[in-house]
C-alpha cells in the first residue's frame, strides 16, 4: 500500500496513542514502519469496522462512531482513516 504525506504525518503526530514510545522519528521511518506492519487506509468508519471484522478482531457492540475510538485507528483529517495493528 502506498502512504501519502498526509497519512505519514498523521502517524508521526499521533503514534503515541498506540505505542508507549515513538516507533518512528522521520517520514521515511514512518513509511517503512507502516509498510512492515501492513497498515491500511480506509475511507469511512464503516470500512474500519469491515476491516476489523475481516481480520477477526472482535467488533461486537461496536458501531461506526465508537470504532473510531480504538487506539489502532488514526483519523487522517480528510475523511480517511489509518488502521495500524500494534
PyMOL CGO cylinders between C-alpha atoms (Angstrom):
from pymol import cmd
from pymol.cgo import CYLINDER

trace = [
    CYLINDER, 0.00, 0.00, 0.00, 1.20, 3.49, -0.79, 0.3, 1, 1, 1, 1, 1, 1,
    CYLINDER, 1.20, 3.49, -0.79, 1.12, 6.02, 2.04, 0.3, 1, 1, 1, 1, 1, 1,
    CYLINDER, 1.12, 6.02, 2.04, 0.88, 9.69, 1.09, 0.3, 1, 1, 1, 1, 1, 1,
    CYLINDER, 0.88, 9.69, 1.09, 2.30, 12.61, 3.06, 0.3, 1, 1, 1, 1, 1, 1,
    CYLINDER, 2.30, 12.61, 3.06, -0.94, 13.20, 5.00, 0.3, 1, 1, 1, 1, 1, 1,
    CYLINDER, -0.94, 13.20, 5.00, -1.04, 9.59, 6.21, 0.3, 1, 1, 1, 1, 1, 1,
    CYLINDER, -1.04, 9.59, 6.21, 2.61, 9.58, 7.21, 0.3, 1, 1, 1, 1, 1, 1,
    CYLINDER, 2.61, 9.58, 7.21, 2.33, 12.91, 9.05, 0.3, 1, 1, 1, 1, 1, 1,
    CYLINDER, 2.33, 12.91, 9.05, -0.80, 11.74, 10.87, 0.3, 1, 1, 1, 1, 1, 1,
    CYLINDER, -0.80, 11.74, 10.87, 1.03, 8.65, 12.08, 0.3, 1, 1, 1, 1, 1, 1,
    CYLINDER, 1.03, 8.65, 12.08, 4.09, 10.64, 13.16, 0.3, 1, 1, 1, 1, 1, 1,
    CYLINDER, 4.09, 10.64, 13.16, 1.91, 13.12, 15.06, 0.3, 1, 1, 1, 1, 1, 1,
    CYLINDER, 1.91, 13.12, 15.06, -0.26, 10.53, 16.82, 0.3, 1, 1, 1, 1, 1, 1,
    CYLINDER, -0.26, 10.53, 16.82, 1.78, 7.33, 17.13, 0.3, 1, 1, 1, 1, 1, 1,
    CYLINDER, 1.78, 7.33, 17.13, 1.86, 7.60, 20.92, 0.3, 1, 1, 1, 1, 1, 1,
    CYLINDER, 1.86, 7.60, 20.92, -1.88, 6.83, 21.05, 0.3, 1, 1, 1, 1, 1, 1,
    CYLINDER, -1.88, 6.83, 21.05, -0.93, 3.25, 20.14, 0.3, 1, 1, 1, 1, 1, 1,
    CYLINDER, -0.93, 3.25, 20.14, 2.66, 2.82, 21.30, 0.3, 1, 1, 1, 1, 1, 1,
    CYLINDER, 2.66, 2.82, 21.30, 4.27, 3.75, 24.64, 0.3, 1, 1, 1, 1, 1, 1,
    CYLINDER, 4.27, 3.75, 24.64, 7.18, 5.38, 22.82, 0.3, 1, 1, 1, 1, 1, 1,
    CYLINDER, 7.18, 5.38, 22.82, 7.82, 6.65, 19.31, 0.3, 1, 1, 1, 1, 1, 1,
    CYLINDER, 7.82, 6.65, 19.31, 8.48, 3.95, 16.72, 0.3, 1, 1, 1, 1, 1, 1,
    CYLINDER, 8.48, 3.95, 16.72, 9.38, 6.46, 14.00, 0.3, 1, 1, 1, 1, 1, 1,
    CYLINDER, 9.38, 6.46, 14.00, 11.18, 9.79, 14.09, 0.3, 1, 1, 1, 1, 1, 1,
    CYLINDER, 11.18, 9.79, 14.09, 11.13, 10.72, 10.41, 0.3, 1, 1, 1, 1, 1, 1,
    CYLINDER, 11.13, 10.72, 10.41, 8.72, 10.38, 7.49, 0.3, 1, 1, 1, 1, 1, 1,
    CYLINDER, 8.72, 10.38, 7.49, 10.97, 7.69, 5.98, 0.3, 1, 1, 1, 1, 1, 1,
    CYLINDER, 10.97, 7.69, 5.98, 10.93, 5.66, 9.22, 0.3, 1, 1, 1, 1, 1, 1,
    CYLINDER, 10.93, 5.66, 9.22, 7.15, 6.09, 9.50, 0.3, 1, 1, 1, 1, 1, 1,
    CYLINDER, 7.15, 6.09, 9.50, 6.58, 4.92, 5.93, 0.3, 1, 1, 1, 1, 1, 1,
    CYLINDER, 6.58, 4.92, 5.93, 8.81, 1.89, 6.47, 0.3, 1, 1, 1, 1, 1, 1,
    CYLINDER, 8.81, 1.89, 6.47, 7.05, 1.04, 9.74, 0.3, 1, 1, 1, 1, 1, 1,
    CYLINDER, 7.05, 1.04, 9.74, 3.58, 1.33, 8.20, 0.3, 1, 1, 1, 1, 1, 1,
    CYLINDER, 3.58, 1.33, 8.20, 4.63, -0.89, 5.29, 0.3, 1, 1, 1, 1, 1, 1,
    CYLINDER, 4.63, -0.89, 5.29, 6.15, -3.50, 7.61, 0.3, 1, 1, 1, 1, 1, 1,
    CYLINDER, 6.15, -3.50, 7.61, 3.09, -3.75, 9.85, 0.3, 1, 1, 1, 1, 1, 1,
    CYLINDER, 3.09, -3.75, 9.85, 0.78, -3.80, 6.83, 0.3, 1, 1, 1, 1, 1, 1,
    CYLINDER, 0.78, -3.80, 6.83, -1.24, -0.78, 7.91, 0.3, 1, 1, 1, 1, 1, 1,
    CYLINDER, -1.24, -0.78, 7.91, -4.25, 0.16, 5.79, 0.3, 1, 1, 1, 1, 1, 1,
    CYLINDER, -4.25, 0.16, 5.79, -6.03, 3.36, 4.85, 0.3, 1, 1, 1, 1, 1, 1,
    CYLINDER, -6.03, 3.36, 4.85, -9.81, 3.24, 4.55, 0.3, 1, 1, 1, 1, 1, 1,
    CYLINDER, -9.81, 3.24, 4.55, -12.41, 5.81, 3.54, 0.3, 1, 1, 1, 1, 1, 1,
    CYLINDER, -12.41, 5.81, 3.54, -15.06, 5.56, 6.26, 0.3, 1, 1, 1, 1, 1, 1,
    CYLINDER, -15.06, 5.56, 6.26, -15.83, 4.40, 9.80, 0.3, 1, 1, 1, 1, 1, 1,
    CYLINDER, -15.83, 4.40, 9.80, -17.87, 1.58, 8.26, 0.3, 1, 1, 1, 1, 1, 1,
    CYLINDER, -17.87, 1.58, 8.26, -14.79, 0.45, 6.34, 0.3, 1, 1, 1, 1, 1, 1,
    CYLINDER, -14.79, 0.45, 6.34, -12.82, 0.41, 9.62, 0.3, 1, 1, 1, 1, 1, 1,
    CYLINDER, -12.82, 0.41, 9.62, -15.47, -1.93, 11.06, 0.3, 1, 1, 1, 1, 1, 1,
    CYLINDER, -15.47, -1.93, 11.06, -15.33, -4.12, 7.95, 0.3, 1, 1, 1, 1, 1, 1,
    CYLINDER, -15.33, -4.12, 7.95, -11.54, -4.29, 8.13, 0.3, 1, 1, 1, 1, 1, 1,
    CYLINDER, -11.54, -4.29, 8.13, -11.54, -5.30, 11.80, 0.3, 1, 1, 1, 1, 1, 1,
    CYLINDER, -11.54, -5.30, 11.80, -14.22, -7.92, 11.14, 0.3, 1, 1, 1, 1, 1, 1,
    CYLINDER, -14.22, -7.92, 11.14, -12.28, -9.34, 8.17, 0.3, 1, 1, 1, 1, 1, 1,
    CYLINDER, -12.28, -9.34, 8.17, -9.15, -9.55, 10.33, 0.3, 1, 1, 1, 1, 1, 1,
    CYLINDER, -9.15, -9.55, 10.33, -11.02, -11.48, 13.03, 0.3, 1, 1, 1, 1, 1, 1,
    CYLINDER, -11.02, -11.48, 13.03, -10.93, -8.66, 15.55, 0.3, 1, 1, 1, 1, 1, 1,
    CYLINDER, -10.93, -8.66, 15.55, -13.94, -8.70, 17.89, 0.3, 1, 1, 1, 1, 1, 1,
    CYLINDER, -13.94, -8.70, 17.89, -16.24, -5.83, 16.94, 0.3, 1, 1, 1, 1, 1, 1,
    CYLINDER, -16.24, -5.83, 16.94, -19.35, -6.99, 18.82, 0.3, 1, 1, 1, 1, 1, 1,
    CYLINDER, -19.35, -6.99, 18.82, -21.23, -3.97, 20.06, 0.3, 1, 1, 1, 1, 1, 1,
    CYLINDER, -21.23, -3.97, 20.06, -19.10, -1.56, 18.08, 0.3, 1, 1, 1, 1, 1, 1,
    CYLINDER, -19.10, -1.56, 18.08, -20.66, 0.92, 15.72, 0.3, 1, 1, 1, 1, 1, 1,
    CYLINDER, -20.66, 0.92, 15.72, -19.08, 3.29, 13.20, 0.3, 1, 1, 1, 1, 1, 1,
    CYLINDER, -19.08, 3.29, 13.20, -18.79, 6.08, 15.79, 0.3, 1, 1, 1, 1, 1, 1,
    CYLINDER, -18.79, 6.08, 15.79, -17.31, 4.06, 18.65, 0.3, 1, 1, 1, 1, 1, 1,
    CYLINDER, -17.31, 4.06, 18.65, -14.87, 2.12, 16.45, 0.3, 1, 1, 1, 1, 1, 1,
    CYLINDER, -14.87, 2.12, 16.45, -13.03, 5.38, 15.80, 0.3, 1, 1, 1, 1, 1, 1,
    CYLINDER, -13.03, 5.38, 15.80, -12.10, 5.45, 19.49, 0.3, 1, 1, 1, 1, 1, 1,
    CYLINDER, -12.10, 5.45, 19.49, -9.94, 2.33, 19.06, 0.3, 1, 1, 1, 1, 1, 1,
    CYLINDER, -9.94, 2.33, 19.06, -6.28, 3.14, 19.64, 0.3, 1, 1, 1, 1, 1, 1,
    CYLINDER, -6.28, 3.14, 19.64, -5.39, 1.45, 16.33, 0.3, 1, 1, 1, 1, 1, 1,
    CYLINDER, -5.39, 1.45, 16.33, -7.47, 3.95, 14.35, 0.3, 1, 1, 1, 1, 1, 1,
    CYLINDER, -7.47, 3.95, 14.35, -5.94, 7.27, 13.33, 0.3, 1, 1, 1, 1, 1, 1,
    CYLINDER, -5.94, 7.27, 13.33, -8.17, 9.94, 11.78, 0.3, 1, 1, 1, 1, 1, 1,
    CYLINDER, -8.17, 9.94, 11.78, -6.17, 11.49, 8.96, 0.3, 1, 1, 1, 1, 1, 1,
    CYLINDER, -6.17, 11.49, 8.96, -8.41, 14.54, 8.79, 0.3, 1, 1, 1, 1, 1, 1,
    CYLINDER, -8.41, 14.54, 8.79, -9.55, 14.32, 5.20, 0.3, 1, 1, 1, 1, 1, 1,
    CYLINDER, -9.55, 14.32, 5.20, -12.26, 11.69, 5.62, 0.3, 1, 1, 1, 1, 1, 1,
    CYLINDER, -12.26, 11.69, 5.62, -9.79, 8.79, 5.64, 0.3, 1, 1, 1, 1, 1, 1,
    CYLINDER, -9.79, 8.79, 5.64, -8.61, 6.60, 8.49, 0.3, 1, 1, 1, 1, 1, 1,
    CYLINDER, -8.61, 6.60, 8.49, -5.31, 4.84, 9.05, 0.3, 1, 1, 1, 1, 1, 1,
    CYLINDER, -5.31, 4.84, 9.05, -5.57, 1.48, 10.79, 0.3, 1, 1, 1, 1, 1, 1,
    CYLINDER, -5.57, 1.48, 10.79, -2.36, 0.21, 12.40, 0.3, 1, 1, 1, 1, 1, 1,
    CYLINDER, -2.36, 0.21, 12.40, -2.29, -3.11, 14.20, 0.3, 1, 1, 1, 1, 1, 1,
    CYLINDER, -2.29, -3.11, 14.20, 0.15, -2.74, 17.07, 0.3, 1, 1, 1, 1, 1, 1,
]
cmd.load_cgo(trace, "trace")
